[in-house]
Each structure stands twice: as structure tokens, then as C-alpha cells.
């Protein structure tokens, strides 16, 4: 089974691109959705995060804004957060792979925002980076409710620069040209990775 990593900086259109892979019949693992689930009331991350960061839960669930305030810009706090969350997500991914195998999928996509930042690209056969011009990126993100230029800059500061992501990618999908061109690029990527798998030229995950 081919494992394709999907990543991109905030506001680049990664979620829209992930939906296009789903529309093409490719199973997609959504890391953000998995995090949201374990943060819900009764979720697996609630108790350990409250123990690590007292006061970040409310009514039995993780208060994501309170948690964000505790870790943003603090590398040590981020490391503690990742030490709690990543093992829990690992179990969730195993369940995803098991279902994909049972469904006889030949290709899966793992949608992981911080793929390069966490070294996750080593576990992929290939990586797709979703990109767009910087001015479009800022316009998209600043249109979100509650977003400010300062908050956006803080988020970007802990993400690998877009240019570096593109340089390290096996494939780049440009969402700045509109939906249909992006969809055509998704179709092309699927065909290319399948062809490479058939030819035995895809790299093996480490």
C-alpha cells in the first residue's frame, strides 16, 4: 500500500486538496480531525493534557484556545504537548491503516500539517506539498474569524517556510490557480505515484 504524505502551511488549501483525494476514492487520514476527537469530552488526551498543563480543560474537554496560549512560541511546552498527543495519534493511525488494508486500498493519504516539522516524511513513500502565492495565503487566513496578523505570524514562525517545503516535496499542488486546476493536479499525482509503484521507483519509508 502506497503511503502519500500531504502537507502545507496554513492557508494554502490543504483541507480542500485532501477532500479532492477523497473524491477520487483515496482514503485520507486527517490528523487535525484526529486531534479534535481526542480533545473532546472523554477523549484520550483530556486527562494527560490537564496533568501536563493544569487549567487547559473545561467541562471535561480540552479548551483548544487555552492550550494554544500555553504552548505557542514555547518550544519546551510544544515538546511536552507532542509527547502526549503523538502516541495517541499513532494508535488512531494504526486503526486507519487496518481499515484501508481491509478495504484493499492500494494508496492512502496522510494529511499532516506539521509533517516535515515532526520528521514524519521519513514514513512516507512520497510527499505532496500544497502551496499558493504568499499574498493569497495571508488573504485567506486573515479572513478567518478571530485571526490577526500577529497570530498568523506566530503560527508561521513554527512552520517550515513554504519555499523549503516545496523544495523537499515529491509533488507540489498549486491551489492559487483555482479549484479545477488543483483537482487536475491531484488526479495527476495519483496516476504518477501508482505508475512509480508499479515500476518500483517509489522510495521505501525508513
Secondary structure, DSSP 8 states (H G I E B T S, - for coil): -EEEEEE--TTSSHHHHHHHHHHTT-EEEEHHHHHHHHHSTT-TTHHHHHHHSTT-EETTEE-HHHHHHHHTT-HHHHHHHHHHHHHHHHHHHHHHHHHHHHTT-SEEEEE-TTTTTTTGGGG-SEEEEEE--HHHHHHHHHTSTT--HHHHHHHHHTS--HHHHHHH-SEEEEGGG-HHHHHHHHHHHHHHHHHHHHHT-S----
